[in-house]
Amino acid sequence: MNPRRILGLTLRYFYLYRSSVPRLLEQLYWPVVDIMVWGFVTLYLSRFEGALPNFLAYFLGGLVLWDILFRSQIGVSVAYLEEVWSRNLLNLFVSPLRPSEFLAASVAIAIMRVAFTTCVTLAIAWWMYDFSALVMGAWLWAFMGSLVLMGWAMGIFISSLIMRFGQGAESLAWGLIFLIQPVAAVFYPVSVLPAVLQPVSAAIPASHVFEGMRQVLDGGAAPVHHLMMAYSLNLAYMIGALLFFYATLAEAKREGRLLRVGE
């Protein structure tokens, strides 16, 4: 083994990471996300000295709904990445295909992915843990609809970032959504978060969905307010994501970045 060749290749990877902000952030946010999520779970459970609340339902319900959000986002993002990996993006956008048609197809494949994985997770939760998310009744479908919309908005936004910064940003397709998980109140209520993070949580549609989920599982009042907030935020974020996508696409065409896609 030649130490100089090993050093040369090591330096190559070092310079690659040093020049790529998304790659550097990826090294940082995974440990930060893990410690925040499970730290807040621990804080929440420490409030109860005796019997715990309906934590199994909270946890499994949160996992099922979180997976719907994640699959919705990843379905849209990966549809774009498939064209990047196959170096087909330029061919698509010089054809008569409209950007809206491309996005509609991405959403369609995301729907199919979500439908399949949701059926699987619901079946496993019922079979192995005797938990049925259907106990939420019609509210379950309202929660799912909001999370799907949020996933689409995030998927379009992430696709725009990859178009803007290149394949060095493709790790955002799998990692960016987990950056919001600690403040999305998936496994614990918003009240567990520090006061400085609670306004951030209030600006995330998913946090209203998960708060509403716990409210329904506890047999409380109808979560109309949480759903109204979630859908209103989703509408605003979807409009912003679409505007950003079209602006980024126009810039990429103008500067010839579509010619260099995949490099």
N, C-alpha and C positions, 0 to 999 in steps of 0.2 A: 504494500500500500504506500502510495506516495503522499506524504503530508502536504505538499504544495498543491496538489490537485484537490485534496480534501478541503484545504483552506480556501482555494479559489471558488469552489462550488458553495461553500458555506458563506463566503462574502457575497456571492451572487444572490443567495436567498435573503441575506441581511439587507442588501440594497433594495431588493424587491419589496420587502416589508416596510423599509424606511420610507420609500417613495409612495406607499399606498395607504392612505388614511383608513379606508374600510378594513384592510387587513390588520392594521394596528388596533382599531376599535374592537375587532373580533376577539383579539387576545385579552382585551380588558373587560368587555361586558358580560361574557359568560360567567366568570367567577362573581362579578358584582350582582348579576341577576340571581344566581343561585343563593348567595348569602342573604340577599334581600327577601326573596320569596319565602325561604324556609325560616328565616329569622322572624318575619311577620307571622308566619303560621305558628311558631313557638310562642310568640307574644300573645296571640289570640287564645291558644290553648291554655296558657298560664293563668288566664282570667278565671278559669273554672277549677275550683278545688275539689268539687264532688263530681256529680254527673255532668258529662259533656252535653252540648246541644246536639241536634241531629247532624252530627259531623260527617257520618258516612254519606248521607244524602247530599250534604253540601259539597263534599270532596268529589264524589262520583259525578254528581250533576255538573259541577264545575269542570271536571275533566272532559265530559261529553261535549259541553257547550264550547269549551276552549278548543277542542279538536275541530269543531265546525268552523270556528274563526280561522284557525291556522290553515285548514285545508282549503278554505275559500281564497285566502291570500296566496297560498303557495300554488294553487291551480292557475291563477292569472299570471303570476310571476314566471312560473316554469314554462307556460305556453310561449311567453316572449323569449325565454332563455333557449328553448328548443330551436328557435329560428336563429339565435345567435350562435349556438354550438354548431349548427349545420351550415352556417354562413349563408343563410337564405333570406336574411332580413332585407337586403338591398333588392333582391328579386321581387319580394312582396310589395315593397313600397314604390317601385317603379312600374308596377302593374296597375290595372284599373282598380285594384282593391283599395277601398277607403279605410282610413284609420278606425272609423267607427265600426266597420265590418270586422276588422281584425280584433278589436276589443270585444265585440259581441261573440265572436268565436272563442276567444279566451275565456269569457264568462261562461259560455256553454260547457266547455270542457271542465271548468271549475265546478259547475253544478253537478255534473256526472260524478266527479271525484268525491264531492261532499256527500252526495246521496249514498254512494257505495260505502264509504268509511263510516258514516253515521249509522247505517244499518248494522254494520259489524260491531261498532262500539256499544250500541244499545243492546244488541243480542248478548255480548259478552258480559256487560254489566248486569243484565237480568239473570243470565245462566250461572255466573260464578259468584255474584254478590247479592242476588235477589233484590236488585235495585232496578226500578223501572222509571225512566225519565218521564214516561207518559202520565205519572201522577200529577204533573204540572198542568195537565189538561190542555186547553187551547192556548194557554200562555206559552207553552213550549214552542209552538210554531211562531208566535210573535217574537220570542227571544231568538230563535234560529234565524228568522228573517233579518233582524237587526245585525246579528253577527256576520251573516253572509254579506250584507251590504258593506259593513266595515272591512271585511276581508277583501272585497273587490276594490274598494277605494285604496287600501294599502297596497294591493297587488299592482294596480295601475301606477301608483306613486313610485313603488320600488322599480318597476319596469322603466320608468322615466329616469330614475337615478342611474340605472345600469346603462341606458342609452347615453346619458350625459357623461358618465365617468368610465365606461367600458367594463370589460369583464372582471377587472379588479374589484368591482363593487358587487359581483354576483353573490357573494356570501350574505349580503343583506337580504336576499330572497328567503333565506332560512333563519337568519338571526335577528333582523330588525324587530319583528313582532314580539320576540321574547324580551326586548328591551322595555316594552310597556307592561309586561306581565306583572311585575311587582306592584304597580299602581293601578292595575285593572281589577283588583279585588276579586280574583278568581276563587281563592280558597278561604278568604276572610273578609269581614266587612271593611268598608272605607274608614270607619272609626279607629281601626287598628293603626292606620298610617299616621306618621307625624303630621302635625298641623300644616307644615310647609308643603307637603305632598298632596294633601286632600284637594286643593283647587286643581292640581294637575289631574288627579283621578276623576274629578267632576267633568273634565273636558274630554274624557275618553268614553265613547259610547258603550264599550264592553263593560265598564264598571257599573253603569246603570243596569245593564242586563243581569249581571251577577248579583247585584243588590236586589233586583226584582225577583230573581230566582229564589234567593233565600227567604224573601218575604212570602212567596207562594208556598214554599216547602214548610214554612212555619205556620201556614194557615192564616196569614195576616190579610191586610186589605189588598185589594187589586192593585197591581203595580203600574197603574196608568201613568203616573207622573214619570216614573223611571223610563217607561217605554217612549213617552213623548220626547223626553230629553235625548234618549238614544237615537231615535229616528231623525230628530232635528239636527243633531250633530253629524249623523251619517250623511244627510243631505248636503250639509255645508262641506264636509270633507270630500264627498264624491265630486262635487262641482270643482273644488280646488284641485283634486287629483286629475280630473279631465283637462282642466285648463293648463296645468303643468305638463301633462303628457303632450298636448298639441303644441305648446310652446317649445318643448324640448325637441319634438320631432321636426318642427320647422327649423330650429337652429341646427340640428344634426344634418338636415338636407342642405342647408345653406353653407355649412362649413365642411361638408363632405365626409362626415364621420361615419355614415352608413357604408362608405367604401372600405373603411378600415375596421369594421365590426369583426370581432373575433381575434384581433391582433393583440 
